[in-house]
Amino acid sequence: MRQISIFLCLIVSEIFVQSVFCQQKLYLLEIDGVINPVIADYISENLKKIPEGETVIIRMDTPGGLMDSMHQIIQSILNEPKPVIVWVGPSGAKAASAGVFITMASDIACMAPGTNIGAAHPVQIGGIPLPQEEKKESKKDTMEEKITNDAAAYIRAITKEKNRNWKWAEKAVTKSLSITSDEALKEKVIEFIFTDLDDLREKLDGEKIKKLGKEFVVRTKNVELVKKEMKPFKKFLNKIAHPNVAFILLMFGIYGLIYEFASPGIGFGAVVGSVCLILAFFSLQLLPVNTAGLLLLILGILLMILDLITPSFGILTTGGVISFIIGSLMLFDFPEKFLRVSLSLIISTALFTLLFFVFAVKEVIKVHKKKVITGKEGLIGEKGVAKDKDTVYVHGEYWSAKLDETDSKSGELKQGEEIEVINVEGKFLKVKRVKR
């Protein structure tokens, strides 16, 4: 009887333990692409909301990003009382630049086969454009050296805290070293290699970590996996927080306003242009914008508009296009392609803008050369019919008329005679007979 009671107690306790585990959850966050303020807010906000002690996986594939955003994510990982696992995956993914720092800050660092990590030199992190002046061979640029030393000290402190290979991490910053997942495991840069998330969940369960003076047990099996996706509006903001998208929105905004001012109507151009400009400026504030580049770009557009108002026969348009191209190239002045406007986009936009304004300038010149067709001056050269000796009917209206002196020898005007207006003198039209 006693043995039966003990057996029943064991069964009940096992059921209780399993029910507790089932109540626990495993949370999944994802970083895909450039690390920007939108991504940083998504990670830090979710880490704060997830209950204490619950395990969090951050699946990451990034070329790097902005330094401020990177710091925000790292601080959240280090200071939230919960196990945070960073898994660089799936195969083909990478943790470059800022991604190296985030991986090193995790409680457990993992990678998938066929992935790589490294190249964390501060020039590649972004956020602070390094000087581009020519350096003397005997003296390294002071500003670059300061930034590099600061980044090296930062990653050294993180990796020492997490008991990882800080010497490699430091070289990843100072010498831009990059290694594969197998090499990272061998160098003790990461702790595990998992083929996929299922493999991770199967093998990582039960691992223990110490963090913020507490010990946490990682629970990945027999728990519900909750994927915390970015909200639709945040996804939209993340999409427009890209140099190419910001550039396109800026151009659409400017073209929309030009269209509205050139042909005022129901306000479609003004509405679309204003919305695009607002989104463009929001996107620009999320990115490291070169103010001089932005001003040159706007100056280029203004010069081309000015050429429409006061035609300079292409001089202002030419200067505007040059200013536009230089400004576009300077707008995001960074070495990495993911933090710059695509050169092909700049060239195609500049050509479109040039053709648009060249066409517009030609039309303006034609208008200036064309004879006046409104008002009294527009009557010169028009033909009409005499009503009597002092009145003519021209352009649907009756006018007081005087016969030209050279034509007065033939006598006064008679009703029905065809006439032509040769001048306008006050309220009178000076006319002559049309010879048949």
BELPE-V280071 format. One record per residue. N is the residue number from 1. RES is the residue in three letters. PSI is psi in whole degrees, -180 to 180 (NA if undefined). Layout:
# BELPE-V280071
n & res & psi
N & RES & PSI
N & RES & PSI
This chain:
# BELPE-V280071
n & res & psi
1 & MET & -41
2 & ARG & -39
3 & GLN & -37
4 & ILE & -41
5 & SER & -44
6 & ILE & -41
7 & PHE & -45
8 & LEU & -40
9 & CYS & -40
10 & LEU & -41
11 & ILE & -46
12 & VAL & -43
13 & SER & -37
14 & GLU & -44
15 & ILE & -41
16 & PHE & -45
17 & VAL & -44
18 & GLN & -38
19 & SER & -36
20 & VAL & -44
21 & PHE & -39
22 & CYS & -27
23 & GLN & -24
24 & GLN & 159
25 & LYS & 151
26 & LEU & 123
27 & TYR & 140
28 & LEU & 122
29 & LEU & 154
30 & GLU & 137
31 & ILE & 111
32 & ASP & 120
33 & GLY & -161
34 & VAL & 136
35 & ILE & 114
36 & ASN & 179
37 & PRO & -32
38 & VAL & -45
39 & ILE & -42
40 & ALA & -43
41 & ASP & -41
42 & TYR & -45
43 & ILE & -51
44 & SER & -39
45 & GLU & -43
46 & ASN & -39
47 & LEU & -34
48 & LYS & -36
49 & LYS & -29
50 & ILE & 134
51 & PRO & 150
52 & GLU & 138
53 & GLY & -17
54 & GLU & 146
55 & THR & 138
56 & VAL & 132
57 & ILE & 130
58 & ILE & 107
59 & ARG & 128
60 & MET & 138
61 & ASP & 101
62 & THR & 143
63 & PRO & -6
64 & GLY & -159
65 & GLY & -152
66 & LEU & 142
67 & MET & -43
68 & ASP & -42
69 & SER & -41
70 & MET & -46
71 & HIS & -41
72 & GLN & -44
73 & ILE & -45
74 & ILE & -43
75 & GLN & -38
76 & SER & -43
77 & ILE & -44
78 & LEU & -29
79 & ASN & -4
80 & GLU & 130
81 & PRO & 68
82 & LYS & 148
83 & PRO & 128
84 & VAL & 118
85 & ILE & 130
86 & VAL & 123
87 & TRP & 115
88 & VAL & 107
89 & GLY & 174
90 & PRO & -167
91 & SER & 136
92 & GLY & -11
93 & ALA & 170
94 & LYS & 158
95 & ALA & 88
96 & ALA & 159
97 & SER & -117
98 & ALA & -27
99 & GLY & -29
100 & VAL & -48
101 & PHE & -44
102 & ILE & -41
103 & THR & -43
104 & MET & -25
105 & ALA & -14
106 & SER & 159
107 & ASP & -36
108 & ILE & 123
109 & ALA & 126
110 & CYS & 158
111 & MET & 160
112 & ALA & 157
113 & PRO & 144
114 & GLY & 22
115 & THR & 170
116 & ASN & 161
117 & ILE & 143
118 & GLY & -160
119 & ALA & 64
120 & ALA & 27
121 & HIS & 140
122 & PRO & -25
123 & VAL & -31
124 & GLN & -8
125 & ILE & -34
126 & GLY & -179
127 & GLY & -41
128 & ILE & 108
129 & PRO & 125
130 & LEU & 152
131 & PRO & 147
132 & GLN & 6
133 & GLU & 155
134 & GLU & 136
135 & LYS & 146
136 & LYS & 143
137 & GLU & -32
138 & SER & -10
139 & LYS & 122
140 & LYS & 146
141 & ASP & 128
142 & THR & -45
143 & MET & -45
144 & GLU & -39
145 & GLU & -41
146 & LYS & -46
147 & ILE & -43
148 & THR & -45
149 & ASN & -39
150 & ASP & -44
151 & ALA & -39
152 & ALA & -43
153 & ALA & -37
154 & TYR & -49
155 & ILE & -30
156 & ARG & -42
157 & ALA & -41
158 & ILE & -49
159 & THR & -35
160 & LYS & -39
161 & GLU & -35
162 & LYS & 9
163 & ASN & 45
164 & ARG & 178
165 & ASN & 90
166 & TRP & -25
167 & LYS & -42
168 & TRP & -44
169 & ALA & -41
170 & GLU & -40
171 & LYS & -29
172 & ALA & -30
173 & VAL & -49
174 & THR & -30
175 & LYS & 7
176 & SER & 39
177 & LEU & 146
178 & SER & 137
179 & ILE & 163
180 & THR & 174
181 & SER & -41
182 & ASP & -43
183 & GLU & -36
184 & ALA & -39
185 & LEU & -42
186 & LYS & -37
187 & GLU & 2
188 & LYS & 37
189 & VAL & -34
190 & ILE & 171
191 & GLU & -32
192 & PHE & 159
193 & ILE & 124
194 & PHE & 137
195 & THR & -37
196 & ASP & -176
197 & LEU & -34
198 & ASP & -41
199 & ASP & -40
200 & LEU & -47
201 & ARG & -34
202 & GLU & -40
203 & LYS & -19
204 & LEU & -12
205 & ASP & 134
206 & GLY & -7
207 & GLU & 144
208 & LYS & 141
209 & ILE & 154
210 & LYS & 132
211 & LYS & 132
212 & LEU & 37
213 & GLY & 10
214 & LYS & 161
215 & GLU & 130
216 & PHE & 144
217 & VAL & 127
218 & VAL & 124
219 & ARG & 112
220 & THR & -19
221 & LYS & 153
222 & ASN & 30
223 & VAL & 155
224 & GLU & 131
225 & LEU & 119
226 & VAL & 115
227 & LYS & 115
228 & LYS & 95
229 & GLU & 155
230 & MET & 140
231 & LYS & 151
232 & PRO & -43
233 & PHE & -39
234 & LYS & -39
235 & LYS & -42
236 & PHE & -45
237 & LEU & -37
238 & ASN & -36
239 & LYS & -39
240 & ILE & -11
241 & ALA & 54
242 & HIS & 137
243 & PRO & -44
244 & ASN & -43
245 & VAL & -43
246 & ALA & -42
247 & PHE & -45
248 & ILE & -45
249 & LEU & -40
250 & LEU & -44
251 & MET & -46
252 & PHE & -39
253 & GLY & -46
254 & ILE & -45
255 & TYR & -39
256 & GLY & -44
257 & LEU & -39
258 & ILE & -44
259 & TYR & -42
260 & GLU & -42
261 & PHE & -32
262 & ALA & -34
263 & SER & 77
264 & PRO & 134
265 & GLY & -125
266 & ILE & -3
267 & GLY & 11
268 & PHE & -47
269 & GLY & -40
270 & ALA & -42
271 & VAL & -52
272 & VAL & -44
273 & GLY & -44
274 & SER & -44
275 & VAL & -45
276 & CYS & -39
277 & LEU & -41
278 & ILE & -45
279 & LEU & -37
280 & ALA & -46
281 & PHE & -32
282 & PHE & -45
283 & SER & -40
284 & LEU & -33
285 & GLN & -17
286 & LEU & -13
287 & LEU & 155
288 & PRO & 90
289 & VAL & 138
290 & ASN & 112
291 & THR & -40
292 & ALA & -40
293 & GLY & -42
294 & LEU & -42
295 & LEU & -40
296 & LEU & -39
297 & LEU & -48
298 & ILE & -40
299 & LEU & -41
300 & GLY & -44
301 & ILE & -43
302 & LEU & -39
303 & LEU & -41
304 & MET & -36
305 & ILE & -41
306 & LEU & -33
307 & ASP & -25
308 & LEU & -36
309 & ILE & -47
310 & THR & 86
311 & PRO & 127
312 & SER & 19
313 & PHE & 41
314 & GLY & -10
315 & ILE & -49
316 & LEU & -37
317 & THR & -43
318 & THR & -47
319 & GLY & -36
320 & GLY & -41
321 & VAL & -42
322 & ILE & -46
323 & SER & -39
324 & PHE & -47
325 & ILE & -45
326 & ILE & -44
327 & GLY & -40
328 & SER & -41
329 & LEU & -33
330 & MET & -14
331 & LEU & -46
332 & PHE & 88
333 & ASP & 76
334 & PHE & 152
335 & PRO & -34
336 & GLU & 141
337 & LYS & -33
338 & PHE & -9
339 & LEU & 19
340 & ARG & 159
341 & VAL & 137
342 & SER & 132
343 & LEU & -39
344 & SER & -36
345 & LEU & -41
346 & ILE & -47
347 & ILE & -46
348 & SER & -40
349 & THR & -41
350 & ALA & -42
351 & LEU & -44
352 & PHE & -46
353 & THR & -43
354 & LEU & -49
355 & LEU & -40
356 & PHE & -48
357 & PHE & -32
358 & VAL & -44
359 & PHE & -44
360 & ALA & -42
361 & VAL & -41
362 & LYS & -43
363 & GLU & -39
364 & VAL & -43
365 & ILE & -40
366 & LYS & -42
367 & VAL & -41
368 & HIS & -34
369 & LYS & -24
370 & LYS & 144
371 & LYS & 156
372 & VAL & 132
373 & ILE & 14
374 & THR & 157
375 & GLY & -172
376 & LYS & -38
377 & GLU & -26
378 & GLY & -10
379 & LEU & -21
380 & ILE & 127
381 & GLY & -12
382 & GLU & 151
383 & LYS & 151
384 & GLY & -163
385 & VAL & 139
386 & ALA & 133
387 & LYS & -43
388 & ASP & -165
389 & LYS & -23
390 & ASP & 2
391 & THR & 137
392 & VAL & 158
393 & TYR & 110
394 & VAL & 134
395 & HIS & 37
396 & GLY & 10
397 & GLU & 155
398 & TYR & 133
399 & TRP & 147
400 & SER & 138
401 & ALA & 152
402 & LYS & 135
403 & LEU & 136
404 & ASP & 142
405 & GLU & -37
406 & THR & -18
407 & ASP & -8
408 & SER & -15
409 & LYS & -25
410 & SER & 7
411 & GLY & 178
412 & GLU & 161
413 & LEU & 144
414 & LYS & 151
415 & GLN & 132
416 & GLY & -11
417 & GLU & 140
418 & GLU & 135
419 & ILE & 166
420 & GLU & 134
421 & VAL & 126
422 & ILE & -14
423 & ASN & 163
424 & VAL & 121
425 & GLU & 94
426 & GLY & -119
427 & LYS & 0
428 & PHE & 147
429 & LEU & 130
430 & LYS & 123
431 & VAL & 167
432 & LYS & 156
433 & ARG & 147
434 & VAL & 119
435 & LYS & 135
436 & ARG & NA
